[in-house]
Amino acid sequence: MARKLAALALLVALLGCVANTCQAGYGFPYPLSSPKKSSSLVAPTLNYAHYYKTCKGAEKIVRDVVQEEIKRNRGIGAGLIRLFFHDCFVQGCDASVLLDKTPANESTEKFGLPNIGSLRGFEVIDKIKTKLEAKCKGVVSCADIVAFAGRDATYFLSNKKVYFEIPAGRYDGRVSSASETLFNLPPPFANITMLEAMFASKGLNLDEMVTLSGAHTIGISHCSSFGDRLPRNASDPMAMNPRFASSVTRKCKSASSTVDQDFKTPNKLDNQYYKNVLNHEVLFTSDAALESSKTKRLVKQNLVPNVWETKFKQAMRKMGGIGVKTRANGEIRKNCRLIN
């Protein structure tokens, strides 16, 4: 119990630490010129090619910046995927995670325990926003930028294997509270019951929870986030295997030390994570929990070539429709860090 309380105090949340025609010379599927019909995975207020008339080329600006930043540091791509997750799970996909403290609001989401010191990519979002404001002022929301950036990071980190179109039209939220992060972001020590309930509260089913957990195939984690797993408890059927536990222990010289979440293919978004789950070579209790009787079948399904990649596209698109804001309860921010 003491170790779990300590882990809570240094909480790092679960999700991710995560073919159409190609434009000539770019090698990236280009958005359709007209909106698609909404599907069951798309929020009714969103549509495809949303900016085609109001800010044509907006998505290309986003992906150009994302590609440039990932070329410099692939880790920033994992940060952008995680930023998308953490935004959508608190207050919905409304860029509330981007808001800075102000005299009127001293405790925004980015300063909540699951987020503070662990989220990355804010400067990338700022860079994209600056370029878009120069092209079409006051048109593209920060919430859509976060969604596009998460999508594009997925594409580049998968070596251009995982691409999906994502609808747009989100407005930016005006509310952001650090206290909401603890109740909405699944903690790294969550068991299968907690994971299922927390994802269900966002409209995501058990299969989608397992699928989105696969974002742990990329990125790093602070050792403090899985302190409840070390030293290894040999009596725990879901404990790390001895060799992996020894390797992680050597790397975790302090609580602030970091390790790759996927030690086999740390720089590639792929389905290696699920092999690691079955081999007891994952970091978090919430990762090991996927070997439960409820989800082990789904883990094994994701080992089939191309299955996880296809499901990940669908789950990311569906997640992008959580709690979207409209003109009635949102705005298009001029600065992603501040409400207008």
C-alpha positions in Angstrom: 0.0 0.0 0.0 2.8 2.4 0.9 4.4 1.8 -2.5 1.2 2.5 -4.3 0.6 5.7 -2.5 4.2 6.8 -3.4 3.5 5.9 -7.0 0.3 8.0 -6.9 2.2 11.0 -5.7 4.5 10.8 -8.7 1.8 9.7 -11.1 2.5 9.3 -14.7 -0.6 8.3 -16.6 -1.1 5.2 -18.6 -1.5 6.3 -22.2 1.6 6.5 -24.2 5.0 8.2 -22.4 2.4 7.1 -27.7 -3.9 4.4 -47.9 -5.1 6.9 -50.0 -3.4 8.7 -52.9 -0.1 10.3 -52.0 0.8 13.9 -52.7 3.6 13.9 -55.3 7.1 14.3 -53.8 5.8 14.2 -50.2 4.9 10.6 -49.6 2.1 11.4 -47.2 -1.6 10.7 -47.9 -3.3 14.0 -48.6 -6.7 15.0 -47.2 -9.7 14.5 -49.4 -11.0 17.6 -51.2 -14.5 17.1 -49.9 -15.9 15.8 -46.5 -16.7 12.2 -46.0 -20.0 11.2 -44.4 -19.8 10.7 -40.7 -19.4 7.2 -39.4 -20.1 5.6 -36.1 -16.4 6.4 -35.2 -16.8 10.1 -35.9 -18.5 12.7 -33.6 -21.4 14.2 -35.5 -20.1 17.8 -35.1 -16.8 16.9 -36.9 -16.1 16.4 -40.6 -13.3 15.5 -43.0 -11.5 18.2 -45.0 -13.0 20.7 -42.6 -10.4 23.4 -43.5 -10.4 22.7 -47.2 -12.2 26.0 -48.0 -11.3 28.1 -44.9 -7.6 27.2 -44.6 -6.6 25.0 -47.4 -3.3 23.3 -46.7 -3.7 23.5 -42.9 -3.0 19.8 -42.4 0.1 19.9 -44.6 1.5 22.7 -42.4 0.9 20.5 -39.3 2.6 17.4 -40.8 5.5 19.4 -42.2 6.3 20.7 -38.7 5.8 17.3 -37.1 8.0 15.6 -39.6 10.7 18.2 -39.1 10.6 17.8 -35.3 10.6 14.0 -35.4 13.6 14.0 -37.7 15.4 15.9 -35.0 14.1 13.8 -32.1 11.8 10.8 -32.5 10.9 11.1 -28.8 8.9 14.2 -29.5 6.6 12.1 -31.7 5.8 9.9 -28.7 5.1 13.1 -26.8 2.6 14.3 -29.4 0.7 11.1 -29.4 0.5 11.1 -25.6 -0.5 14.8 -25.6 -3.5 13.9 -27.8 -4.5 11.1 -25.4 -4.2 13.2 -22.3 -6.1 16.1 -23.9 -9.1 13.9 -24.9 -9.4 12.1 -21.6 -9.9 15.3 -19.5 -12.6 17.7 -20.6 -12.7 16.0 -24.0 -10.5 16.8 -27.1 -10.5 20.6 -26.6 -6.9 21.6 -26.1 -7.5 22.2 -22.4 -4.2 20.4 -21.7 -2.3 23.2 -23.4 -3.5 26.0 -21.1 -1.0 27.7 -18.9 -1.5 29.0 -15.4 -3.0 32.5 -15.1 -3.9 34.7 -12.1 -7.5 33.6 -12.6 -6.6 29.9 -12.9 -3.6 28.7 -10.9 -4.0 25.0 -11.5 -4.5 23.9 -15.1 -4.3 20.3 -16.5 -0.7 20.4 -17.5 0.2 20.9 -13.8 -1.9 17.9 -12.6 0.1 15.1 -11.1 -0.2 12.7 -14.1 1.0 15.5 -16.5 3.5 17.8 -14.7 7.0 17.2 -15.9 6.0 14.3 -18.2 4.1 15.8 -21.1 6.1 17.0 -24.2 5.3 18.7 -27.4 3.9 22.0 -26.2 6.5 24.0 -28.2 5.7 22.0 -31.3 2.0 22.9 -31.0 3.0 26.6 -30.5 5.2 26.5 -33.7 2.3 25.0 -35.7 -0.2 27.5 -34.4 2.1 30.4 -35.3 2.4 29.2 -38.9 -1.4 28.6 -39.2 -2.2 32.0 -37.7 0.1 33.6 -40.3 -1.7 31.8 -43.1 -5.4 32.0 -41.9 -5.9 34.0 -38.7 -8.4 32.7 -36.2 -9.5 29.7 -38.2 -7.7 26.5 -37.0 -8.4 25.4 -33.4 -5.6 24.3 -31.1 -7.7 21.1 -30.4 -7.6 20.2 -34.1 -3.8 20.9 -34.2 -3.3 18.5 -31.3 -5.4 15.8 -33.1 -3.6 16.3 -36.4 -0.2 16.2 -34.7 -1.0 13.0 -32.9 -2.2 11.4 -36.1 0.9 12.6 -38.0 3.3 11.5 -35.3 1.7 8.0 -35.5 2.4 8.0 -39.3 6.1 9.0 -39.1 6.9 6.8 -36.0 5.4 3.8 -37.8 7.7 4.4 -40.7 4.7 5.6 -42.7 2.7 2.4 -42.2 -0.1 3.7 -40.0 -2.0 6.6 -41.6 -5.6 7.6 -41.0 -7.7 10.6 -41.8 -9.2 12.4 -38.9 -12.1 14.7 -39.0 -11.9 18.2 -37.7 -14.1 21.0 -36.4 -13.2 20.9 -32.7 -13.4 24.1 -30.8 -11.0 25.0 -27.9 -12.3 24.7 -24.3 -12.2 27.4 -21.8 -11.9 25.2 -18.7 -8.8 23.4 -17.4 -8.3 22.0 -13.9 -5.4 20.0 -12.5 -7.7 18.2 -10.1 -9.6 16.5 -13.0 -6.5 14.7 -14.2 -6.3 12.2 -11.4 -9.9 11.1 -11.8 -9.8 10.8 -15.6 -6.3 9.6 -16.6 -5.8 5.9 -15.8 -2.8 5.5 -13.4 0.1 3.1 -14.2 -0.9 0.9 -11.3 -4.4 0.4 -12.5 -5.8 -3.2 -12.6 -8.0 -4.5 -15.4 -11.3 -3.6 -13.6 -10.2 0.0 -13.2 -8.9 0.3 -16.8 -12.1 -1.1 -18.3 -14.2 1.3 -16.2 -12.1 4.4 -17.0 -12.1 3.7 -20.7 -15.8 2.9 -20.7 -16.5 6.3 -19.1 -15.0 7.8 -22.3 -17.1 5.6 -24.6 -14.3 3.3 -25.4 -14.8 -0.5 -25.1 -12.4 -3.2 -23.8 -10.9 -3.9 -27.2 -10.3 -0.2 -27.8 -8.6 0.0 -24.4 -6.2 -2.8 -25.3 -5.6 -1.3 -28.7 -4.8 2.2 -27.4 -2.5 0.8 -24.7 -0.4 -0.3 -27.6 0.9 3.3 -27.7 3.3 2.1 -25.1 5.3 0.7 -27.9 7.0 4.1 -28.1 8.4 6.6 -25.7 10.0 6.5 -22.3 8.9 6.3 -18.7 10.2 7.6 -15.4 11.2 4.9 -13.0 8.9 6.4 -10.4 5.9 5.4 -12.5 6.4 1.7 -11.9 8.1 1.8 -8.5 5.3 -0.6 -7.2 6.8 -3.3 -9.5 10.4 -3.1 -8.2 11.9 -5.0 -6.5 10.2 -7.9 -8.4 7.6 -9.8 -6.4 8.2 -13.5 -7.4 4.8 -14.5 -6.0 2.9 -12.1 -8.4 1.9 -14.1 -11.5 2.1 -10.8 -13.6 5.5 -9.8 -12.3 8.3 -8.9 -14.7 10.3 -11.9 -15.7 13.6 -12.1 -13.7 16.0 -11.0 -16.5 13.9 -8.0 -17.5 13.4 -7.0 -13.9 17.2 -7.1 -13.4 17.8 -5.0 -16.5 15.3 -2.4 -15.5 16.6 -2.3 -11.9 20.1 -1.5 -13.2 18.8 1.4 -15.3 16.6 2.8 -12.5 19.4 4.4 -10.4 16.8 7.0 -9.1 13.1 7.7 -9.3 13.8 10.3 -12.0 15.7 7.9 -14.2 14.0 6.9 -17.4 13.8 3.8 -19.5 12.3 2.9 -22.8 8.7 1.6 -22.6 9.4 -0.9 -25.3 13.0 -2.2 -25.0 12.9 -4.2 -28.2 11.8 -1.6 -30.8 11.9 1.7 -28.7 11.9 4.0 -31.7 9.2 2.4 -33.8 5.4 2.3 -33.5 4.5 -1.3 -34.0 2.9 -4.3 -32.2 6.0 -5.4 -30.3 4.2 -4.1 -27.1 1.9 -7.1 -27.1 4.7 -9.6 -27.4 6.2 -7.8 -24.4 3.0 -8.2 -22.4 2.9 -11.9 -23.0 6.7 -12.2 -22.1 6.2 -10.2 -18.9 8.5 -7.5 -20.2 6.4 -4.5 -19.6 6.8 -1.7 -17.1 3.5 -0.8 -15.6 1.0 -2.8 -13.6 -1.6 -1.5 -16.1 0.5 -3.1 -18.9 0.8 -6.4 -17.2 -3.0 -6.3 -16.4 -3.7 -6.9 -20.1 -2.7 -10.5 -19.6 -5.8 -11.0 -17.5 -8.5 -13.5 -18.7 -10.6 -10.7 -19.9 -8.1 -9.3 -22.3 -5.4 -11.9 -23.1 -7.3 -13.0 -26.2 -7.3 -9.4 -27.5 -3.6 -9.1 -26.8 -3.0 -12.2 -28.9 -5.2 -10.9 -31.7 -2.9 -7.8 -32.0 0.1 -10.1 -32.7 -1.5 -10.9 -36.1 0.2 -8.8 -38.8 -1.6 -5.5 -39.6 -4.5 -6.2 -37.1 -3.3 -3.8 -34.4 -2.4 -1.1 -36.9 -5.9 -1.2 -38.4 -7.6 -1.2 -35.0 -5.3 1.6 -33.7 -6.3 3.9 -36.6 -10.0 3.3 -35.7 -9.5 3.7 -32.0 -7.5 7.0 -32.4 -10.2 8.4 -34.6 -12.9 7.4 -32.2 -11.0 8.8 -29.2 -10.7 12.1 -31.1 -14.4 12.5 -30.9 -14.6 12.5 -27.1 -16.3 15.5 -25.6 -15.7 17.8 -28.6 -16.6 21.4 -28.1 -18.7 23.5 -30.5 -19.1 27.2 -31.1 -21.7 27.2 -28.3 -19.2 26.2 -25.6 -15.8 26.8 -27.1 -13.7 29.2 -29.1 -10.8 29.3 -31.6 -7.8 30.4 -29.4 -5.4 33.0 -30.7 -2.7 31.5 -28.5 -3.0 27.8 -27.6 -1.7 28.5 -24.0 -4.4 31.1 -23.2 -8.1 31.5 -23.6 -9.1 34.5 -25.6 
